[in-house]
Amino acid sequence: MPRKKFYDTEVKPERVVLVGLITANQTEAEENEYLDELAFLVETAGGVTEKRFTQKMQKPERATFVGTGKLEEIRDYVKAEEIDIVVFDDELSPMQLRNIENELKVKVLDRSNLILDIFAKRAQSAQAKTQVELAQLQYLLPRLTRMWTHLERQKGGIGMRGPGETQIESDRRMIQQKISLLKEKLELIDKQNETQRKNRRELVRVALVGYTNVGKSTIMNMLSKSEVFAENKLFATLDTTVRKVVLENVPFLLSDTVGFIRKLPHHLVECFKSTLDEVREADILIHVVDISHPNFEDHIRTVNETLKELGAIDKEMITVFNKIDNYREVEAAQDWEVENEDVPSMTLSDFKKSWMAKHNSPAIFISASKKENVDELRERIYESVKAVNQQIYPYNNFLY
């Protein structure tokens, strides 16, 4: 018999348009940075950004977010270029979402929905999957009005009259029941995790925290000699990973946690608080910062605000400025235009002596991928863990 031919059916990435708003509280430069991050989120989700639209307004327009004129401009481009998805940088209300979809005739997402989609794709453990599903249902519940518009075409007739709830009421009740079940399931998982943490309390605990995609998992692999998944994409790690590490003669537990990000959906923050118990209960925090990012100071601020919300801001902290191999120094950029905003105002050597480096003390400068200054990091962690260990077990000084 002749062999059947199989043809590769390569799935083309969805083509995406981004939409952002420049308001009185948000400058054009800030919005461009947010759109850069949104484009990275789209890439992580598997899409390709084709164009960006921005609109200057005092505040979002109540019905269409960007106003009818800008929405018509977006509609004409989407239709002419056959765009698949339009993603807005801020969360849209159910009414805005419905009005925009009716005008554009394509799939419309906001930043929250996009992040939820990435989390759903990345979740591996039962806890992470449950947390993401709960956040998705909480996001979906107030938006059921647009999800069930097909019911407007439902016809009545003989046998169709009588008491009963509408389809949307039925589905809202089902979702509320599902949310309750998921919360109960998460409580059970939390109790199981609490039991596991109790069994590990005799060891000092160190947690890696930081903005998403700053190299936490790479550092985790380097220190623990494990194979935690690491990738140059946002939210490569959702599940908290814990590994036992021994530096010289001192053992401790090192945990890698989910990365933080600006404009993180509220439901997602609430659902993932249980995952971040490792941060709350850690003895030492290692705050990893991508020093090659032009706005890493904003990233530091975002992480500190999240730690404050978790009640973990007062813990002992080691700041690790990672990716020094990608830091672009002024001397190495003599051919650049003077107007280029990406040129840093100081060299790496200058930065190490600056207020920022001293304020985030103790500060270590490394390249996890190139293994630069790794010994200095290990020594700093060893000294901190040893100090905490001596406080817990003061009679074990002979070990040191």
C-alpha positions in Angstrom: 0.0 0.0 0.0 1.3 3.5 -0.8 2.2 5.4 2.4 0.0 8.4 3.3 1.6 11.8 3.1 1.4 14.0 6.1 1.7 17.7 5.7 3.0 20.1 8.4 0.1 22.2 9.6 2.1 25.1 11.1 -0.1 27.3 13.2 0.5 31.0 12.4 0.9 33.3 15.4 -2.1 35.7 15.9 -1.5 39.2 14.8 -2.1 41.8 17.5 -2.6 45.5 17.9 -1.8 47.3 21.2 -3.8 50.2 22.6 -2.6 52.5 25.4 -3.9 55.7 27.1 -1.8 58.7 28.0 -3.5 60.4 31.0 -2.7 63.3 33.3 -1.1 60.7 35.7 0.8 58.9 33.1 3.4 60.4 30.7 4.0 59.4 27.1 7.4 57.8 28.0 5.7 55.8 30.8 3.0 54.6 28.5 5.5 53.6 25.8 7.3 51.5 28.5 4.1 49.9 29.5 3.3 49.0 25.9 6.8 47.5 25.5 6.0 45.3 28.5 2.5 44.5 27.0 4.2 43.5 23.7 6.5 41.2 25.7 3.3 39.7 27.3 1.8 39.2 23.8 5.0 37.5 22.6 4.9 35.2 25.7 1.3 34.3 24.9 2.4 33.4 21.3 1.2 36.5 19.4 3.0 39.0 17.2 2.5 42.8 17.7 1.9 44.6 14.4 1.1 48.2 15.6 0.5 50.4 18.6 -2.1 53.1 19.1 -2.0 55.6 21.9 -4.6 58.3 22.8 -4.1 61.4 25.1 -7.1 61.9 27.4 -7.6 63.2 30.9 -9.2 59.9 31.9 -10.6 56.8 30.0 -13.8 57.4 28.1 -16.7 55.7 29.9 -18.2 53.9 26.9 -15.2 53.2 24.5 -12.1 53.8 26.7 -10.3 55.8 23.9 -13.2 57.7 22.3 -15.1 57.1 19.1 -12.7 58.8 16.8 -9.7 56.8 17.9 -11.8 53.6 17.9 -12.8 54.2 14.3 -9.1 54.7 13.4 -8.2 51.4 15.1 -11.2 49.7 13.4 -10.0 50.8 9.9 -6.5 49.5 10.5 -7.7 46.2 12.0 -10.0 45.6 9.0 -7.4 46.6 6.4 -4.5 44.5 7.9 -6.7 41.6 9.0 -5.7 41.8 12.6 -6.8 39.0 14.9 -6.7 40.5 18.4 -6.7 44.0 19.9 -5.2 44.3 23.4 -5.7 47.2 25.7 -3.1 48.1 28.3 -5.6 48.7 31.1 -8.5 46.7 32.4 -11.8 47.3 30.5 -15.2 47.5 32.1 -17.8 45.0 30.8 -19.6 47.9 29.0 -16.4 49.1 27.3 -15.5 45.6 26.3 -18.9 45.0 24.7 -18.9 48.4 22.9 -15.3 47.9 21.5 -16.0 44.4 20.3 -19.2 45.6 18.5 -17.1 48.2 16.8 -14.0 46.3 15.9 -15.5 42.9 15.1 -12.4 41.1 16.4 -11.3 39.5 19.7 -10.6 42.2 22.3 -8.5 41.6 25.4 -7.3 43.8 28.2 -4.0 43.4 30.1 -5.7 41.4 32.9 -7.2 38.9 30.5 -3.9 38.5 28.7 -2.0 37.8 31.9 -4.6 35.3 33.0 -4.3 33.5 29.7 -0.5 33.3 30.1 -0.9 32.1 33.7 -3.3 29.4 32.5 -0.8 28.3 29.9 2.1 28.2 32.3 0.4 26.6 35.4 1.7 23.1 36.1 0.9 22.1 39.7 -2.6 21.5 41.1 -2.3 24.6 43.3 -1.3 26.9 40.4 -4.0 25.6 38.1 -6.7 26.0 40.8 -5.5 29.6 41.6 -5.6 30.6 37.9 -9.0 29.0 37.3 -10.4 30.8 40.4 -9.0 34.2 39.1 -10.4 33.5 35.6 -13.9 32.8 37.0 -13.8 35.9 39.2 -12.7 38.0 36.2 -15.5 36.4 34.0 -18.4 36.7 36.5 -19.2 40.4 35.9 -18.6 40.0 32.1 -21.2 37.3 31.5 -23.5 39.9 29.8 -21.2 39.9 26.8 -20.5 36.2 26.8 -24.1 35.3 26.3 -25.4 37.8 23.7 -26.4 34.8 21.5 -29.4 34.3 23.8 -31.0 37.4 22.3 -31.8 35.3 19.3 -33.6 32.6 21.3 -37.2 32.2 20.2 -40.2 31.5 22.4 -43.2 29.3 21.4 -45.4 26.5 22.6 -43.8 24.7 25.6 -41.2 27.5 26.0 -43.2 29.7 28.3 -43.4 29.5 32.1 -41.3 30.2 35.1 -37.6 29.7 35.2 -34.3 31.5 35.3 -32.6 32.9 32.2 -29.5 31.3 30.9 -27.2 34.1 32.2 -28.7 33.8 35.7 -28.1 30.0 35.6 -24.6 30.4 34.4 -23.8 33.1 37.0 -25.1 30.8 39.7 -23.0 27.9 38.4 -19.8 30.1 38.3 -20.5 31.2 41.9 -20.8 27.6 43.0 -17.6 26.7 41.1 -15.8 29.7 42.8 -16.8 28.4 46.2 -15.6 24.9 45.4 -12.2 26.2 44.1 -11.8 28.3 47.3 -12.4 25.2 49.4 -9.9 23.2 47.3 -7.3 26.0 47.8 -7.9 26.0 51.5 -7.2 22.2 51.6 -4.0 22.6 49.5 -2.9 25.5 51.8 -3.3 23.2 54.8 -1.2 20.5 53.1 1.5 23.1 52.2 1.5 24.4 55.8 2.2 20.9 57.0 5.1 20.6 54.6 6.5 24.0 55.7 6.3 22.9 59.4 8.4 19.9 58.6 11.1 22.2 57.1 11.2 24.8 59.9 14.4 23.5 61.4 16.3 25.0 58.4 16.9 28.6 57.5 14.7 29.7 54.6 15.8 32.0 51.8 13.4 33.2 49.1 14.1 34.7 45.6 11.8 37.6 44.8 11.8 40.2 42.0 10.1 41.5 38.9 9.2 38.9 36.3 12.0 37.9 33.9 15.0 39.2 36.0 16.8 35.9 36.2 15.5 34.3 39.5 15.2 30.8 38.1 18.7 31.0 36.5 20.1 32.0 39.9 18.1 29.2 41.5 19.6 26.7 39.1 23.1 28.1 39.7 22.9 27.9 43.5 21.0 24.7 43.9 22.5 22.9 40.9 18.9 21.9 39.9 17.0 22.1 36.7 14.2 24.7 37.4 12.6 25.8 34.2 14.1 29.1 33.0 13.2 31.1 29.9 13.5 34.6 28.6 9.8 35.2 28.8 7.5 36.7 31.4 6.1 34.4 34.1 8.3 31.4 33.1 7.8 30.3 36.8 4.4 30.1 38.5 4.9 27.3 40.9 7.0 27.9 44.0 10.1 25.6 43.8 12.0 24.8 47.0 15.5 23.2 47.0 17.9 22.4 49.8 21.2 24.1 49.3 24.5 23.7 51.3 27.1 26.4 51.2 30.3 25.2 52.8 28.9 23.5 55.9 25.6 25.5 56.3 22.4 24.0 54.8 19.3 26.1 54.0 16.2 26.0 51.9 16.0 28.2 48.7 12.7 28.9 47.1 11.9 30.5 43.7 8.7 32.4 43.5 6.4 33.9 40.8 7.6 37.2 39.4 5.8 40.4 40.1 4.6 42.9 37.5 2.9 46.2 37.3 -0.9 46.3 36.8 -1.2 42.7 38.0 -4.9 41.8 38.1 -6.3 42.1 41.6 -8.0 38.7 41.5 -4.6 37.1 40.5 -2.8 38.8 43.4 -5.5 37.6 45.9 -5.4 34.0 44.5 -1.6 33.8 44.5 -1.1 35.1 48.0 -1.1 31.5 49.3 1.7 30.7 46.8 3.7 33.6 48.2 3.6 32.1 51.8 7.2 31.1 51.1 8.0 34.8 50.9 6.1 35.7 54.1 7.7 32.9 56.1 11.3 33.3 54.7 14.1 34.4 57.0 16.0 36.1 54.2 14.9 37.6 50.9 17.1 37.8 47.8 15.7 40.7 45.7 16.9 40.1 42.1 16.9 43.2 39.8 17.6 43.3 36.1 20.1 46.2 36.0 20.1 46.1 32.2 16.5 47.2 32.1 16.2 51.0 31.5 13.5 51.3 34.2 14.7 48.9 36.8 14.1 51.5 39.5 10.4 51.3 38.8 10.7 47.5 39.0 12.3 47.8 42.5 9.5 50.1 43.6 6.8 47.6 42.3 8.4 44.7 44.1 8.8 46.6 47.4 5.1 47.7 47.2 4.1 44.0 46.7 6.3 42.9 49.6 4.7 45.6 51.7 1.3 44.3 50.8 2.4 40.8 51.8 3.8 42.0 55.1 7.4 41.0 54.2 9.1 44.3 53.5 10.9 44.4 56.9 12.7 41.1 56.4 16.5 40.9 55.9 17.1 41.5 52.2 20.1 41.0 49.9 19.7 43.0 46.6 21.2 41.2 43.6 21.7 43.4 40.5 21.7 40.7 37.8 22.6 40.9 34.0 25.6 43.2 34.4 26.9 41.7 31.1 23.9 43.5 29.3 24.4 46.9 31.1 25.2 49.4 28.4 27.9 51.9 29.5 28.3 55.4 28.2 31.9 54.8 27.1 30.8 51.8 25.0 28.2 53.9 23.2 30.1 56.8 21.7 28.5 56.4 18.3 25.0 56.7 19.8 23.0 59.8 19.3 23.0 62.2 22.2 19.2 62.3 22.2 19.0 58.6 22.7 17.1 58.2 26.0 18.3 54.6 26.4 21.9 55.7 27.2 22.4 55.3 30.9 23.5 58.4 32.8 26.4 56.5 34.5 28.7 53.6 34.0 28.4 50.4 35.9 31.4 51.4 38.1 29.7 54.8 38.8 26.4 53.0 39.7 28.1 50.8 42.2 29.2 53.9 44.1 25.8 55.6 43.8 23.1 56.2 46.3 20.9 53.5 44.7 23.5 50.8 45.2 24.2 51.9 48.8 20.5 52.3 49.7 19.8 48.7 48.6 22.6 47.4 50.9 24.0 44.8 50.9 24.1 44.9 47.1 25.8 42.4 44.8 26.4 42.8 41.1 26.4 39.6 39.1 25.7 38.0 35.7 24.0 34.6 36.5 24.2 33.5 32.8 27.9 34.4 32.5 28.7 33.2 36.1 30.3 36.6 36.9 30.8 37.5 40.6 28.9 34.4 41.6 31.4 33.6 44.4 30.7 37.0 46.0 27.0 36.2 46.0 27.5 32.8 47.6 29.7 34.3 50.3 27.1 37.0 51.0 24.3 34.4 51.3 26.5 32.1 53.4 27.2 34.9 55.9 23.6 35.9 56.2 22.3 32.3 56.6 25.1 31.5 59.1 24.0 34.6 61.2 20.4 33.5 61.2 21.4 29.9 62.0 23.4 31.0 65.0 20.4 33.0 66.3 18.2 29.8 66.0 20.8 27.4 67.3 23.3 29.4 69.5 24.8 26.2 70.8 25.9 24.9 67.4 28.7 27.4 67.0 31.2 24.6 66.7 29.9 24.0 63.2 31.3 27.3 62.0 
